[in-house]
Amino acid sequence: MIKKIRSYFLTGLIISAPVAITLAVGWWFINKIDSIFTPLLPNKYLPENILPFAIPGVGLIIGFFLLTFFGFLAANFLGVGFLKFGESLLNRTPVLRSIYKGLKQIFETVFSEDGHNFTKAAVIEYPRKDSFAVCFVSTNTKGELLKKISNDGETFLSVFVPTTPNPTSGFLLFLPEKDVKLLDMSVEDAAKLIISAGLVNPD
């Protein structure tokens, strides 16, 4: 009887916890965006001043339209001029220059429509012989780095080895293509495997 109750409890926990955490994170995100953008709206137009109740997510809608509007401005001739002028000012500021360039490159890579993200999941022999780690293939190694590490024109891959259970941190390695064994599982399935510390194992 106790074993059945324990089994039911664990099943309920496994089913409910991801949903509850996802909803909590989503609610936190909406409230955070609301706190940033809602003050931009005049008080008389706030939903709680028009309706007998508040409507969460108004700031999210305002933020969406503002970012879309900024994107529209940046895409036309006048906006491009202002953008170049602003970038020229930032590029002349020693500390801000490095921060801006780094952030810009990250956002352009993550949100680009050209598919510049992890292409495949793979396994490599790391950190020692007969020990293996799941990694994500980023790109083919290029430029000066490839010239320095490849003597005979051998292809090298840039791979990211994430940590468990936080896959946002890890190690960037440059390895010969022959040492990287591609996996059939998707990048998403490999991420689940890493986050769960091997408990969720795709077929």
N, C-alpha and C positions, 0 to 999 in steps of 0.2 A: 504493500500500500504506500509506504513512504517513498519507495523507489519510483512508483507511478507519479506521485505528487511532484517529486523532484524533477522527473522527466517532463511533466506538463509545464512546470515553472520555467525550466530552461528553454523549452520550446517557445513559450510565450515571450521570454526575454529576448531570444534570438530574433523573433518576428517583430516585436514591438520596439526594441532599442534603436535599430537603424531608422525606423520611421520617426520616432520621437526626437532623436538627435537631429535628423534632417529638418524636421519642422522647427525645432528650436534654433538651429543655425539660420534657417530661412527667415524666421521672425526677428532674430537679432539683426540680420542684414537689412531687412526692410526698415526697422526702427532706426538703424544707424544712418541709412540714406535719408530717411525722413528728417532726422535731426540736422542734416546738412543742408537740404534743399527746401524744406518747408518754410524756413524763415524768409526765403526770397519771395514768397507769396504774401501780398497784403492781407492783413488780419480779416478784413471784411469778406475776403474770398475763401477763407479757410473753411473746410466742410463743417467743423464743429460749431462755427459761428452762423452757419446757414441751416444745418440739420441738427436735430436733437442728439446726435451722436457723432463721434469722430470716425474717420475712415482711414485706416492704416494704408500706407503705400502711396499717398499723394506725393510725397517727396520723391519717390521712385519714378513716378510718371513725369514730374517736373524735370528730374535729372535726365531722363531719357530724351525728352524733347530738347533740353538745353544742349546735350551732347550731340544730338542729331543736327541741331542748328549750327553748332560750332563746326561740325564736319562739313556742312553745306558751305559755310563761309570759307573754310580752308580749301575747298575744292574749286572756288572761283578765283578770278584774277586778283581781285582786291584782297581776298583772304590770304592768298599765297604771298602777296607782298608783305602784309603784316606779319605772317608767320616767319618769313625769311628775316625780317627786321628783328623780331623777337629772338630768333635763334642766333642771330649775329651778336646780340647783346649778351646772351647766355654764354656763347662761345668765347667771349672776351673776359668772362669772370672765372678765375682759376678754379675755385672749389665747385661752384655750380656747374661749370662746364663738364666736369667728369661725371657728376651725378646725373645731369640731363642726358648726356650721350648714352650712359649705361641704361637708364630707364627707358629711353626712346627705343633703343635696340631691343630690349626685352619685350616691350609692348608690341613693337612691329613684328617680332618673331612669333609671339604667342597668338596675336589676333590677326595675323596676315591671312589673306584668302588664298595664298599659294601653297598651303599645306606644310609650312615650315614647322614641323613638330616631330616627335619621336615616330619613326617609320616602322620599326619592328622591335619585337621583344627577342632577346637572345640570352645565351648562357656563356660564361667565360670561366676559365680556370683562374680563380682569385679567392683569397689573397695569397694562396700558396699552392703547390703542386697537389693534385688530387682533391682540391677543395674548389667548389664551384659556386658562382653567384649569378643570379638573374640580373640582366641589365637591359637598357633601352638604347637602341641604335639611333644616334642623332643625325649625323651626316658623314659623308666621306671627308676625311681630313684633307685640307687644301692649304695652298699658300706657303709661307715661309716655314711653318711648322712641319709640313710634309717634306719639304726639301731637307730639313735638318735631321729627320728621323728615318727617312727612306733613302737607302743608298742605291738600290737597283730598280727604282720605279715601282716598288711594291705598293699595293693599295692598302691604306690604313683607314680605319673607321673611328669616328669619335663616338664613344659610348658613355652613358651615364649609369653609374652603379648606385642605386638608391639605398637608403638605410631603412630598417624596420623598427617601429611601425610608421615612421614619418618619412614618406618617400620624397618629400620636398628637399631634403638634405641628402648629400651623397658625395660621390667622387667622379670626376671627369677623367676618363682614360683614353689614350690613343693607342689602338692595338692593330696589329696586322689583320687583314680581313680573314686570313686562314685560321686565326685563333678565336674568331667569333662565330659561334654556332647559332644560327637563327632558329627560333622556335615557331611552331605552327600556331600557338595561342596568340590571341590579340594583345595589343598593348594594355587594354582595359583588364583583361584576365590576368595578365602578369602583374599589374598594379594591385589587384585583389589578393593575389598570392603573397605579395610582399607585405602589404598592410596587415594581413591576417597572420603573418609569421608562419605561413605554410598551412594554416588550418583550412583555408579555402583553396582547393587544388583543382584547377580545370582538368577535364578529361583529355 
